[in-house]
Amino acid sequence: MRTLILLGTLLAAPCVMAATDAEIVNAVKQRAESGFFPKDVKVVSLKEVNFFPDDRDTVYARFGNVCGKAEVTKGDNKASLVFIAPVVEKASQISIDDPTIYDLTKQGEIAEKDIPNRCK
């Protein structure tokens, strides 16, 4: 009986592990391309997208922020934006909250204070 319980535990253990950093980053990239910005804003590229776990992060549930840069266009206008998306992953479900988005040309001072605190 002990062998059966041990075998069941070993087989079930990988199923309860939290998502990897790469899985979280990929989920946020997909959401950024389709849902962070209004429909008339086109995402040209996403760069430097990384997951930064916070102090609640464990091997069974992930908590933190995904930070990155987005090059976007709207008509003839182009912009370089920085985004910070809070992420929670529990029970194989990745939940992405509304991101904070900074236009560095207009909000650089505010971003310089926020980014080091949330993207570390």
Secondary structure by P-SEA (a helix, b strand, c coil): caaaaaaaaaaaccccccccaaaaaaaaaaaaaccccccccccccccbbbbbbcccccccbbbbbbbbccccccccccbbbbbbbbbbbcccbbbbcccccccccccaaaaaaccccccc
